[in-house]
C-alpha cells in the first residue's frame, strides 16, 4: 500500500502568502518563502504553490517567487496559476518546480492537458479542479460544478465528468478543491472526493476544509483520497506537520515519517 501524503498549499497574491474562506475575504498572512522552508524542514511530503490571481488578472505567474521557493525545499513542488501554454509550463519547471497545476486554462482549452503530458510526462501534470455544490441537473448530474478564475466563473461542467476527461487527456493526478469547504476548517467534502476517487484511477488530492487531524483521517479513508492538502492548520500555527502525521500513524495509516 502506498503511503498517504500530506501536502501544504501556498496561495500567493502579489508575492505574499494569502488565505481566503470560500474563495472570498482573502487576507495576506505572511511570507511564502519562509513558510515553505519551515514546512519542508518539519517533514511535509509535498508543496503546492498557487498564484491565485494570475488567471483572473490574465497575467503570467510570478516566476521569481517560484524559483525562490524551489531554492528552499527539496520535496516535490508543484505550481499553478496563469499557466496557459506548454511554454508557460516549461518556464515553471525550469524555475525549479517538479509538477505543473493546470486549472482555468485547461477547462477553456482541454488540449493543454494532453500537450503538457506529452511534453513533460503525465507525472508532471496535475489537473486542479475548483468545485461548487449545486442542484443536480441534466447538465450537472452529480450536483458538483466546475468553476474557474478563482471561483468567479461557473462553467456548466460536471466535476465527475471533467475529472474523467482530465485523466483521459493525460493528467497524472487531480487536486479536488471544494469551494464550499475552502477555509472553513469544518472538514473536507467527503462525498465529492469519494465520487471522484471512485471515477478515476489516478491519485486524488483532497483540498478545502481541513481544520484538525481527524478531518484528514476521514478524507484519506472514507473519502478515498490519496493525499490531503492543508493550509490554515499550518499557516496559523494550530498544528505542526509532525503532529498531524503522528495522529494519522496512530490511527493506522501508512504515512512517511522523518526523524
HELIX and SHEET records of a PDB file:
HELIX    1   1 UNK A   32  UNK A   41  1                                  10    
HELIX    2   2 UNK A   63  UNK A   70  1                                   8    
HELIX    3   3 UNK A   86  UNK A   94  1                                   9    
HELIX    4   4 UNK A  104  UNK A  108  1                                   5    
HELIX    5   5 UNK A  111  UNK A  120  1                                  10    
HELIX    6   6 UNK A  122  UNK A  124  5                                   3    
HELIX    7   7 UNK A  159  UNK A  169  1                                  11    
HELIX    8   8 UNK A  190  UNK A  199  1                                  10    
HELIX    9   9 UNK A  213  UNK A  221  1                                   9    
HELIX   10  10 UNK A  232  UNK A  235  1                                   4    
HELIX   11  11 UNK A  241  UNK A  250  1                                  10    
SHEET    1   A 9 UNK A  24  UNK A  30  0                                        
SHEET    2   A 9 UNK A  16  UNK A  21 -1                                        
SHEET    3   A 9 UNK A   5  UNK A  13 -1                                        
SHEET    4   A 9 UNK A  46  UNK A  51  1                                        
SHEET    5   A 9 UNK A  76  UNK A  80  1                                        
SHEET    6   A 9 UNK A  99  UNK A 102  1                                        
SHEET    7   A 9 UNK A 125  UNK A 133  1                                        
SHEET    8   A 9 UNK A 144  UNK A 148 -1                                        
SHEET    9   A 9 UNK A 153  UNK A 158 -1                                        
SHEET    1   B 6 UNK A  24  UNK A  30  0                                        
SHEET    2   B 6 UNK A  16  UNK A  21 -1                                        
SHEET    3   B 6 UNK A   5  UNK A  13 -1                                        
SHEET    4   B 6 UNK A 227  UNK A 230  1                                        
SHEET    5   B 6 UNK A 203  UNK A 207  1                                        
SHEET    6   B 6 UNK A 173  UNK A 178  1                                        
END                                                                             
